[in-house]
Amino acid sequence: MCGQVLLQTEEPEELFRQGIIPEKNLNYGRILLDTAVFVWQSWPRHTPVTIELCLFSFFLYTCEAVLSHHSRAFRYLRETTTLFLLYQNDNADELERLVSGRLFYVLMISERSHAIRYKRPITLQVTEETPGLDILDPSLLGFLSLAALFRPLDSSFIALLNHELSVVNPSPEYINDVETRVNSALGSGFGLYDTQKANLRVTQLWLRIVIWKLRLHLGHLVEESFQHSITFRYPIDVAKDLMLSTRDLPASAFKVHGVGMTEKLFDIASALVDVLARIPITPTSPSGAVANTLPVNDLSYLRSLMQKAPSGDTIYDDLLEKHIQQTIPALANRPASRQ
């Protein structure tokens, strides 16, 4: 866990400057990870599955994910969910039951988010036996909302995203139901920290784009509809919502979530670029997709926000610029918004 925290924390380097750790955050985090992996590889696999083993494997996943080692991260995530399915808490005390119940939802969120981003299958399913969370505990408000966002994205939905062949064609009603549950997952945000608000707002809007892309693949989109989410223009609405719902939050609220936040912002920005490419960029454009009007300004804001997130000003900004050059050359090399 300490290794994951150090890897995720780019700065400050106070622990190193005070002599508490012998290396800077990233270097010492890697040392802790390497040590943990060495121990894990030598661990006997016939050992009874405990909640500590599940946690150990999970933190190996989080460390590899921070380092963008996607294949190794998936291996440890898959191993963790398998261990959790094998874990038996029949003789566990109250604290262990509490930890295991919350760990299920942490794994559910992590696995479904990873599956969407990297086209992977999922292991955990929500059933009648799934433990519940205390909805009256104010300290769990953000956690409950995040779990509610990912809960509708079941095995069937992930299979659709992965283009799994099926004898049953998905109905628009099924996609609508998933979307409705995602849209209703968040409350007013009262009582949440800025870091929680940033994560929840961006994640919800990112999932709307994920659903929109699925509809595009399935041929469910139309040019005009009172239901904006089934139109080709919908990413313009999502980008606008993102700008309005995050402009009051500090950059640090986004940065703390790591590269996963950057990837979500990149996905939304890329979808917006694809849509703007369909709209004529002319002074008489009825859709308003001309320089210095709202959709392009929202793209500029999105890009600025992404640049402030981990790896945003290097890897992902370069990828977005290349996408813009290939898709809308007229908008290439435009400076990001300084909002």
C-alpha positions as CSV (number, residue, x, y, z in Angstrom):
1,M,0.0,0.0,0.0
2,C,2.9,2.4,0.8
3,G,4.4,1.6,-2.6
4,Q,1.1,2.5,-4.3
5,V,0.8,5.8,-2.5
6,L,4.4,6.8,-3.3
7,L,4.0,5.9,-6.9
8,Q,0.7,7.8,-7.2
9,T,2.1,10.9,-5.4
10,E,4.3,12.9,-7.8
11,E,5.0,15.6,-5.3
12,P,5.9,17.0,-2.8
13,E,9.1,15.0,-2.0
14,E,9.0,16.0,1.7
15,L,9.6,12.5,2.9
16,F,12.9,12.3,0.9
17,R,14.0,15.8,1.9
18,Q,13.5,15.0,5.5
19,G,15.5,11.8,5.3
20,I,12.5,9.5,6.1
21,I,12.9,7.5,2.9
22,P,16.2,7.0,1.0
23,E,14.9,7.7,-2.5
24,K,12.4,10.1,-4.1
25,N,8.7,9.0,-4.2
26,L,8.8,7.2,-7.6
27,N,12.1,5.4,-7.0
28,Y,11.3,4.3,-3.5
29,G,7.8,3.2,-4.6
30,R,9.4,1.0,-7.3
31,I,11.7,-0.5,-4.7
32,L,8.7,-1.4,-2.5
33,L,6.8,-2.8,-5.4
34,D,9.8,-5.0,-6.5
35,T,10.2,-6.3,-3.0
36,A,6.5,-7.1,-2.8
37,V,6.5,-8.9,-6.1
38,F,9.5,-11.0,-5.0
39,V,7.6,-12.0,-1.9
40,W,4.4,-12.7,-3.8
41,Q,6.2,-15.0,-6.4
42,S,7.7,-17.1,-3.6
43,W,4.4,-17.4,-1.7
44,P,3.0,-21.0,-1.7
45,R,-0.1,-21.1,-3.8
46,H,-1.7,-23.8,-1.6
47,T,-2.0,-21.3,1.2
48,P,-5.6,-20.8,2.4
49,V,-7.1,-17.6,0.9
50,T,-7.3,-14.8,3.5
51,I,-8.5,-11.3,3.2
52,E,-4.9,-10.2,3.6
53,L,-3.9,-12.1,0.5
54,C,-6.6,-10.4,-1.5
55,L,-5.5,-7.0,-0.3
56,F,-1.8,-7.9,-1.1
57,S,-2.7,-8.9,-4.7
58,F,-4.9,-5.8,-5.1
59,F,-2.2,-3.4,-4.2
60,L,0.2,-5.1,-6.6
61,Y,-2.5,-4.3,-9.3
62,T,-2.7,-0.7,-8.2
63,C,1.0,-0.2,-8.3
64,E,1.3,-1.7,-11.8
65,A,-1.7,0.3,-13.0
66,V,0.0,3.6,-11.8
67,L,3.1,2.6,-13.8
68,S,0.9,2.0,-16.9
69,H,2.0,-1.7,-17.0
70,H,-1.4,-2.7,-18.3
71,S,-0.8,-6.4,-18.9
72,R,0.8,-7.0,-15.5
73,A,-1.9,-4.9,-13.9
74,F,-4.6,-7.0,-15.4
75,R,-2.9,-10.2,-14.3
76,Y,-2.9,-9.0,-10.7
77,L,-6.4,-7.7,-10.9
78,R,-7.7,-10.9,-12.3
79,E,-5.8,-12.8,-9.6
80,T,-7.3,-10.6,-6.9
81,T,-10.9,-11.1,-8.1
82,T,-10.3,-14.9,-8.3
83,L,-8.8,-15.0,-4.8
84,F,-11.8,-13.0,-3.6
85,L,-14.2,-15.5,-5.1
86,L,-12.3,-18.3,-3.3
87,Y,-12.2,-16.4,0.0
88,Q,-14.6,-17.7,2.6
89,N,-15.6,-15.4,5.5
90,D,-17.8,-17.9,7.3
91,N,-15.6,-17.7,10.4
92,A,-14.6,-14.1,10.1
93,D,-15.2,-11.5,12.8
94,E,-17.2,-8.3,12.3
95,L,-14.2,-6.2,11.2
96,E,-13.1,-8.7,8.6
97,R,-16.7,-9.0,7.3
98,L,-16.8,-5.2,7.0
99,V,-13.5,-5.1,5.1
100,S,-14.4,-7.9,2.8
101,G,-17.8,-6.4,2.0
102,R,-16.2,-3.0,1.1
103,L,-13.4,-4.7,-0.8
104,F,-15.9,-6.4,-3.1
105,Y,-17.1,-3.0,-4.3
106,V,-13.6,-1.7,-4.6
107,L,-12.8,-4.6,-6.8
108,M,-16.1,-4.3,-8.7
109,I,-15.3,-0.6,-9.5
110,S,-11.7,-1.3,-10.4
111,E,-12.4,-4.4,-12.6
112,R,-15.3,-2.7,-14.6
113,S,-13.3,0.5,-15.1
114,H,-10.3,-1.5,-16.3
115,A,-12.5,-3.7,-18.5
116,I,-13.9,-0.7,-20.2
117,R,-10.6,1.1,-20.7
118,Y,-8.7,-1.9,-22.0
119,K,-11.3,-4.2,-23.5
120,R,-11.1,-6.9,-20.8
121,P,-13.7,-9.3,-19.4
122,I,-14.9,-9.2,-15.8
123,T,-15.1,-11.7,-13.1
124,L,-17.2,-10.3,-10.3
125,Q,-21.0,-10.2,-10.5
126,V,-23.5,-8.5,-8.3
127,T,-26.0,-11.1,-7.0
128,E,-28.5,-11.4,-4.2
129,E,-25.7,-12.7,-1.9
130,T,-23.6,-9.6,-2.6
131,P,-22.9,-7.7,0.7
132,G,-24.5,-4.3,1.0
133,L,-23.0,-1.0,2.1
134,D,-24.2,1.2,4.9
135,I,-26.1,3.9,3.0
136,L,-26.5,5.9,6.2
137,D,-22.8,6.2,6.8
138,P,-21.9,9.8,5.7
139,S,-18.2,8.8,5.3
140,L,-19.2,6.4,2.5
141,L,-21.2,8.9,0.5
142,G,-18.6,9.2,-2.3
143,F,-17.9,5.5,-2.3
144,L,-21.6,4.6,-2.6
145,S,-21.9,7.0,-5.5
146,L,-18.9,5.5,-7.3
147,A,-20.2,2.0,-6.8
148,A,-23.7,3.1,-8.1
149,L,-22.0,4.4,-11.3
150,F,-20.4,1.0,-12.1
151,R,-23.0,-1.4,-10.7
152,P,-25.2,-1.3,-13.9
153,L,-22.3,-2.2,-16.1
154,D,-22.7,-6.0,-15.8
155,S,-21.2,-8.9,-17.7
156,S,-23.7,-8.5,-20.6
157,F,-22.7,-4.8,-21.0
158,I,-19.0,-5.5,-20.9
159,A,-19.5,-8.3,-23.4
160,L,-21.2,-5.8,-25.8
161,L,-18.3,-3.4,-25.4
162,N,-15.9,-6.2,-26.2
163,H,-17.9,-7.1,-29.4
164,E,-18.6,-10.6,-28.1
165,L,-20.7,-12.6,-30.6
166,S,-24.1,-13.4,-29.3
167,V,-27.3,-15.0,-30.7
168,V,-29.4,-12.3,-29.0
169,N,-29.2,-8.7,-30.3
170,P,-29.1,-6.1,-27.5
171,S,-32.2,-4.0,-27.4
172,P,-32.2,-0.2,-27.2
173,E,-34.3,-0.5,-24.0
174,Y,-31.5,-2.4,-22.3
175,I,-29.0,0.3,-23.2
176,N,-31.5,3.0,-22.0
177,D,-31.8,1.3,-18.7
178,V,-28.1,1.2,-18.1
179,E,-27.9,4.8,-19.1
180,T,-30.7,5.8,-16.7
181,R,-29.0,4.1,-13.8
182,V,-25.7,5.7,-14.6
183,N,-27.4,9.1,-14.8
184,S,-29.2,8.7,-11.5
185,A,-26.2,7.4,-9.6
186,L,-25.0,10.8,-8.3
187,G,-26.7,13.0,-5.8
188,S,-26.3,16.7,-5.2
189,G,-22.6,16.3,-4.2
190,F,-23.2,18.0,-0.8
191,G,-20.7,16.8,1.7
192,L,-18.2,15.5,-0.8
193,Y,-14.5,16.6,-1.0
194,D,-13.3,18.3,-4.2
195,T,-11.3,15.1,-5.1
196,Q,-14.5,13.0,-4.8
197,K,-16.5,15.5,-6.9
198,A,-13.9,15.5,-9.6
199,N,-13.7,11.8,-9.8
200,L,-17.5,11.2,-9.8
201,R,-18.4,14.0,-12.3
202,V,-15.7,13.0,-14.8
203,T,-16.4,9.3,-14.4
204,Q,-20.2,9.8,-14.9
205,L,-19.6,11.8,-18.1
206,W,-17.0,9.4,-19.3
207,L,-19.5,6.5,-18.9
208,R,-22.0,8.5,-20.9
209,I,-19.5,8.6,-23.7
210,V,-18.8,4.9,-23.3
211,I,-22.6,4.2,-23.7
212,W,-22.7,6.6,-26.7
213,K,-19.9,4.8,-28.4
214,L,-21.7,1.5,-27.8
215,R,-24.8,2.9,-29.4
216,L,-22.7,4.1,-32.4
217,H,-21.3,0.6,-32.8
218,L,-24.8,-1.0,-32.6
219,G,-26.3,1.5,-35.1
220,H,-28.7,3.0,-32.6
221,L,-27.8,6.7,-33.2
222,V,-29.9,9.1,-35.1
223,E,-29.4,12.7,-36.4
224,E,-32.1,14.3,-34.3
225,S,-34.1,13.2,-31.3
226,F,-35.6,14.6,-28.1
227,Q,-33.3,12.1,-26.3
228,H,-30.0,13.8,-27.0
229,S,-27.9,10.8,-25.9
230,I,-28.9,8.8,-29.0
231,T,-27.9,11.5,-31.4
232,F,-24.5,11.8,-33.2
233,R,-24.0,15.3,-31.6
234,Y,-24.2,14.0,-28.0
235,P,-20.5,14.4,-27.1
236,I,-20.9,18.1,-27.5
237,D,-23.5,18.1,-24.7
238,V,-21.2,15.9,-22.6
239,A,-18.2,18.3,-23.0
240,K,-20.4,21.2,-22.1
241,D,-21.6,19.5,-19.0
242,L,-18.1,18.6,-18.0
243,M,-16.9,22.2,-18.3
244,L,-19.9,23.5,-16.3
245,S,-19.6,20.9,-13.6
246,T,-15.8,21.0,-13.0
247,R,-14.7,24.6,-13.6
248,D,-15.1,25.3,-9.9
249,L,-12.7,22.6,-8.8
250,P,-8.9,23.0,-8.4
251,A,-6.5,21.1,-10.7
252,S,-5.2,19.2,-7.7
253,A,-8.6,17.5,-7.3
254,F,-8.1,15.8,-10.7
255,K,-4.3,15.1,-10.4
256,V,-4.6,12.9,-7.3
257,H,-6.6,10.3,-9.3
258,G,-3.6,9.4,-11.5
259,V,-3.5,8.5,-15.1
260,G,-7.0,6.9,-15.0
261,M,-8.4,10.4,-14.8
262,T,-6.3,11.5,-17.8
263,E,-7.5,8.6,-19.9
264,K,-11.1,9.5,-19.2
265,L,-10.6,13.1,-20.1
266,F,-8.8,12.0,-23.3
267,D,-11.7,9.7,-24.3
268,I,-14.2,12.5,-23.9
269,A,-12.0,15.0,-25.8
270,S,-11.4,12.4,-28.6
271,A,-15.2,11.8,-29.0
272,L,-15.8,15.5,-29.2
273,V,-13.2,15.9,-31.9
274,D,-14.8,13.0,-33.9
275,V,-18.2,14.8,-33.7
276,L,-16.9,18.2,-34.6
277,A,-15.4,16.7,-37.7
278,R,-18.9,15.9,-38.9
279,I,-20.1,19.5,-38.6
280,P,-19.0,21.9,-41.3
281,I,-16.5,24.5,-39.9
282,T,-17.8,27.5,-41.8
283,P,-19.0,30.9,-40.7
284,T,-22.6,30.0,-41.6
285,S,-22.5,26.6,-39.8
286,P,-26.0,26.2,-38.2
287,S,-24.4,23.9,-35.6
288,G,-22.1,26.6,-34.4
289,A,-18.9,24.5,-34.8
290,V,-16.7,27.4,-35.8
291,A,-13.6,28.8,-34.2
292,N,-14.1,30.6,-30.9
293,T,-17.7,29.3,-30.4
294,L,-18.8,27.1,-27.6
295,P,-18.0,23.5,-28.8
296,V,-14.4,24.4,-29.7
297,N,-14.0,26.4,-26.5
298,D,-15.2,23.3,-24.6
299,L,-12.6,21.2,-26.4
300,S,-9.9,23.8,-25.4
301,Y,-11.1,23.6,-21.8
302,L,-11.0,19.8,-21.8
303,R,-7.5,19.8,-23.2
304,S,-6.3,22.2,-20.6
305,L,-7.8,20.1,-17.9
306,M,-6.2,17.0,-19.3
307,Q,-2.8,18.7,-19.6
308,K,-2.8,19.2,-15.8
309,A,-3.5,15.6,-15.1
310,P,-0.7,12.9,-14.8
311,S,1.0,12.3,-18.2
312,G,-1.5,14.7,-19.7
313,D,1.0,17.3,-20.9
314,T,3.2,14.7,-22.5
315,I,1.7,11.4,-23.7
316,Y,-2.0,12.2,-23.9
317,D,-1.8,15.8,-25.2
318,D,0.4,14.6,-28.1
319,L,-2.1,11.8,-28.9
320,L,-4.9,14.3,-28.9
321,E,-3.0,16.7,-31.1
322,K,-2.3,13.9,-33.6
323,H,-6.0,13.0,-33.6
324,I,-7.0,16.6,-34.2
325,Q,-4.5,16.9,-37.0
326,Q,-5.8,13.8,-38.7
327,T,-9.5,14.6,-38.1
328,I,-9.9,18.4,-38.1
329,P,-6.6,20.0,-39.5
330,A,-8.1,23.5,-39.2
331,L,-8.1,23.1,-35.4
332,A,-4.6,21.8,-35.0
333,N,-2.1,23.6,-32.9
334,R,-4.7,25.7,-31.2
335,P,-3.6,26.7,-27.6
336,A,-5.6,25.1,-24.8
337,S,-7.8,27.2,-22.6
338,R,-6.2,28.8,-19.6
339,Q,-9.4,28.5,-17.5
